[in-house]
Each structure stands twice: as structure tokens, then as C-alpha cells.
């Protein structure tokens, strides 16, 4: 069964992607990373999720923690990676989700 990554920034701003559509993570600055997923029209479009992590020297920890969550998740078909409204994050290394950009 396909597993999905769920992210919610606000009640009217949420999305889910198959874990298999994960492309890469990009370091943005000392506190933020983008996770990139294949968009609705496949690899020709890319959706971006901007995550905030614990600060200086935490980028590596955050990336490793996210990779581990993706690889080891067994809790059903939806992995709630980042939910700002519910204040729930799949790992303590993630402290916020600031945006979802579709077709970036």
C-alpha cells in the first residue's frame, strides 16, 4: 500500500504526496529546508514544502530525522510530517512548516 506524506500550514493550506514522489531536500538557510516532491504533472512540476528546524547545526539532524521517518514509518497510509494547525511534527527536529508551494 502506498504511503503519503501529509503537511498542513493552515486549515485551507494542506497537501499530501506519495512518499515515493520525494525528490530531494534543499538547505535554504541556518533555520530552513525545502522538501521537494513531484507535482501533479509528474517530474515536470515540483512542489516545495518549507520546514523550519531547530537552528544552527541542526540541518544535518533534521535531514537525517526526516529520512529516517520516511524509511521507517509504519503507522498507516498517512504520515503527518508537519501540521502547524495541530502543532504536530513527525520529529522533534522540525519546529514549524511555513509554506507549501505547488508547481514550484
Backbone bond lengths (Angstrom), bond angles and torsions (degrees), N, CA, C in turn:
res aa  C-N    CA-C-N  psi(-1)  N-CA   C-N-CA  omega(-1)  CA-C   N-CA-C  phi
1 X - - - 1.447 - - 1.529 108.85 -
2 X 1.330 115.44 134.15 1.463 122.19 178.29 1.519 110.38 -65.79
3 X 1.316 116.24 139.48 1.466 121.75 176.68 1.523 108.53 -109.46
4 X 1.337 115.38 144.90 1.453 122.00 -175.50 1.522 111.06 -119.64
5 X 1.337 115.12 148.25 1.455 123.29 175.20 1.526 107.39 -99.40
6 X 1.327 116.88 123.38 1.465 122.53 -178.75 1.521 109.47 -107.91
7 X 1.339 115.77 132.88 1.457 122.22 178.11 1.521 108.27 -134.92
8 X 1.353 116.37 135.03 1.468 120.48 178.11 1.519 109.16 -135.16
9 X 1.346 114.86 123.92 1.457 122.23 177.11 1.523 109.97 -95.20
10 X 1.339 116.49 -37.17 1.468 122.91 -179.79 1.523 107.60 -152.45
11 X 1.324 116.67 170.39 1.465 119.54 -179.75 1.525 112.29 -57.02
12 X 1.327 117.49 -31.21 1.459 121.26 -179.10 1.531 112.57 -106.91
13 X 1.329 117.35 19.57 1.458 121.52 -178.34 1.522 109.57 -144.39
14 X 1.327 115.63 86.07 1.465 121.74 -179.21 1.526 108.34 -144.60
15 X 1.315 115.45 158.51 1.454 119.62 177.80 1.527 108.87 -159.15
16 X 1.338 115.05 164.00 1.467 121.66 175.48 1.522 108.08 -139.37
17 X 1.326 115.70 142.92 1.461 122.84 179.05 1.521 108.13 -131.14
18 X 1.326 117.71 149.65 1.465 118.85 170.25 1.536 108.68 -62.22
19 X 1.319 116.66 138.31 1.463 119.35 177.54 1.533 109.62 -55.55
20 X 1.317 116.18 -33.33 1.465 119.98 -178.89 1.529 112.73 -66.41
21 X 1.333 118.95 -13.42 1.464 121.17 179.64 1.539 111.99 -89.35
22 X 1.335 117.26 0.90 1.463 120.71 176.96 1.523 109.20 -63.34
23 X 1.344 115.99 129.07 1.465 121.46 -179.00 1.526 110.75 -101.40
24 X 1.341 116.21 -56.28 1.459 119.62 -177.79 1.520 110.49 -167.80
25 X 1.326 114.77 169.55 1.463 122.69 172.85 1.519 106.85 -114.97
26 X 1.342 115.98 139.18 1.462 120.59 179.87 1.518 110.25 -123.24
27 X 1.313 114.94 130.19 1.461 122.01 174.51 1.519 107.50 -70.90
28 X 1.342 117.46 127.77 1.464 121.97 179.81 1.526 109.99 -103.16
29 X 1.322 116.26 -52.97 1.460 120.93 177.41 1.524 108.36 -158.99
30 X 1.308 117.23 -168.29 1.468 121.39 -173.72 1.521 113.55 -63.66
31 X 1.333 118.36 -10.88 1.463 120.41 -178.11 1.523 115.04 -130.20
32 X 1.346 117.71 -3.81 1.462 119.15 -173.03 1.528 112.50 -134.26
33 X 1.329 113.76 146.85 1.461 121.83 171.52 1.518 108.24 -134.28
34 X 1.317 116.30 153.66 1.458 121.92 171.94 1.517 108.25 -108.75
35 X 1.321 115.90 135.36 1.455 121.56 169.02 1.518 106.60 -102.32
36 X 1.321 116.69 131.06 1.461 121.46 -177.93 1.519 110.24 -110.65
37 X 1.334 114.41 134.40 1.464 122.67 179.69 1.523 108.87 -127.01
38 X 1.344 116.44 151.34 1.459 119.60 172.27 1.519 108.01 -59.11
39 X 1.321 116.04 136.33 1.451 121.35 179.44 1.518 112.42 -82.89
40 X 1.318 115.56 -170.59 1.465 122.36 -174.82 1.523 112.76 -63.14
41 X 1.322 118.02 -25.88 1.470 119.37 179.20 1.525 111.58 -106.67
42 X 1.319 115.49 27.34 1.458 120.60 175.02 1.511 113.10 84.06
43 X 1.314 115.97 -154.28 1.455 121.65 -173.02 1.527 112.05 -65.80
44 X 1.343 118.02 -15.67 1.464 120.69 177.49 1.520 112.54 -74.04
45 X 1.304 117.46 -11.91 1.461 120.56 173.66 1.520 108.16 -129.87
46 X 1.305 115.79 146.20 1.465 120.67 -177.38 1.522 108.75 -129.18
47 X 1.326 116.05 130.99 1.461 122.21 174.72 1.525 108.09 -100.20
48 X 1.321 116.10 141.54 1.463 121.07 -177.93 1.523 111.01 -120.96
49 X 1.322 116.17 138.00 1.462 123.27 174.17 1.513 107.02 -118.28
50 X 1.322 117.13 122.30 1.467 121.71 179.05 1.526 108.96 -94.93
51 X 1.332 115.35 119.60 1.456 122.40 179.30 1.521 110.26 -113.25
52 X 1.314 115.62 146.33 1.460 122.43 173.56 1.527 106.69 -105.02
53 X 1.309 115.75 138.62 1.465 120.16 178.75 1.511 109.61 -123.89
54 X 1.308 116.85 178.74 1.453 124.67 -168.37 1.506 120.22 -60.89
55 X 1.308 120.99 4.25 1.463 121.00 175.72 1.506 112.87 108.45
56 X 1.317 114.57 -165.60 1.467 122.07 -175.15 1.527 111.30 -49.94
57 X 1.317 115.01 139.08 1.467 123.78 179.03 1.523 113.73 67.33
58 X 1.329 117.63 9.85 1.460 119.64 -179.21 1.517 113.58 -103.12
59 X 1.327 119.10 -6.26 1.468 121.19 -178.66 1.523 110.92 -56.91
60 X 1.313 116.59 -48.48 1.466 120.10 -179.39 1.521 110.66 -62.10
61 X 1.326 117.43 -44.81 1.466 121.01 178.69 1.521 111.05 -60.15
62 X 1.338 116.52 -43.28 1.468 120.42 -179.29 1.525 110.86 -64.46
63 X 1.319 117.19 -45.53 1.462 120.32 -179.62 1.524 111.65 -64.11
64 X 1.316 116.85 -42.76 1.466 120.03 177.72 1.528 111.16 -64.31
65 X 1.330 117.34 -40.61 1.467 121.22 -179.95 1.525 110.98 -65.52
66 X 1.319 117.19 -41.50 1.469 120.67 178.98 1.526 109.75 -65.54
67 X 1.307 117.46 -44.11 1.465 120.61 176.99 1.518 112.16 -58.90
68 X 1.312 115.97 -41.91 1.468 120.54 178.93 1.529 110.86 -64.97
69 X 1.325 117.16 -42.73 1.469 120.91 178.40 1.528 109.93 -61.31
70 X 1.333 118.00 -45.59 1.469 121.15 179.21 1.531 110.58 -60.39
71 X 1.321 116.68 -44.22 1.467 121.02 -175.49 1.522 113.54 -73.00
72 X 1.330 117.02 -33.32 1.467 119.67 -170.77 1.527 114.89 -108.07
73 X 1.329 118.32 0.72 1.470 120.27 -175.33 1.521 110.88 -64.15
74 X 1.333 116.09 128.53 1.460 122.07 -179.55 1.534 112.03 -134.03
75 X 1.334 117.88 15.68 1.457 121.30 -171.92 1.505 116.65 -92.10
76 X 1.316 120.37 26.98 1.451 121.70 -178.92 1.512 110.78 117.54
77 X 1.319 116.60 -169.26 1.454 119.72 -174.22 1.524 113.83 -84.49
78 X 1.339 118.75 -16.71 1.463 121.44 -179.45 1.524 111.45 -118.95
79 X 1.323 115.22 118.96 1.458 122.91 174.13 1.519 107.44 -94.29
80 X 1.324 117.23 114.64 1.466 120.79 176.88 1.523 106.78 -82.44
81 X 1.334 115.81 96.27 1.457 121.04 -177.96 1.519 111.37 -75.53
82 X 1.337 116.00 -46.22 1.460 119.94 -176.90 1.523 108.75 -151.00
83 X 1.317 116.21 120.63 1.466 122.61 -179.83 1.524 108.19 -131.80
84 X 1.330 115.44 95.77 1.460 120.73 -177.54 1.528 111.31 -65.04
85 X 1.331 117.12 -38.86 1.464 121.33 -178.45 1.525 110.41 -64.80
86 X 1.323 116.69 -46.38 1.459 121.46 179.88 1.519 113.71 -84.92
87 X 1.334 116.41 -4.57 1.464 122.88 -178.41 1.534 111.03 53.21
88 X 1.348 114.62 48.24 1.461 120.64 179.58 1.519 108.98 -128.51
89 X 1.323 114.95 132.81 1.457 121.60 -178.44 1.521 108.22 -134.45
90 X 1.329 115.94 143.28 1.464 121.19 -175.11 1.524 112.83 -67.88
91 X 1.313 117.19 -20.52 1.457 121.79 177.68 1.522 108.96 -143.18
92 X 1.296 116.79 148.50 1.469 120.82 -179.70 1.523 112.06 -68.64
93 X 1.326 117.54 -13.62 1.468 121.05 178.08 1.531 111.52 -70.24
94 X 1.329 117.89 -24.43 1.470 122.05 177.44 1.517 107.33 -90.86
95 X 1.339 116.39 128.07 1.465 120.13 -179.10 1.525 113.18 -113.37
96 X 1.345 117.85 -13.04 1.464 120.48 -179.86 1.523 109.15 -167.24
97 X 1.321 115.16 159.02 1.466 122.54 169.15 1.514 105.42 -126.44
98 X 1.336 117.42 124.48 1.451 120.15 -172.34 1.515 114.43 -105.25
99 X 1.342 117.83 -23.67 1.463 117.68 -179.16 1.515 111.89 -161.72
100 X 1.332 113.65 155.08 1.450 123.88 169.09 1.526 104.94 -124.74
101 X 1.323 116.98 122.11 1.464 121.25 179.30 1.527 107.83 -117.72
102 X 1.313 116.14 112.07 1.466 120.66 -178.99 1.521 110.39 -86.88
103 X 1.326 114.60 136.42 1.450 119.52 178.07 1.505 114.57 68.01
104 X 1.340 117.12 30.63 1.474 121.08 -177.41 1.509 110.94 -70.94
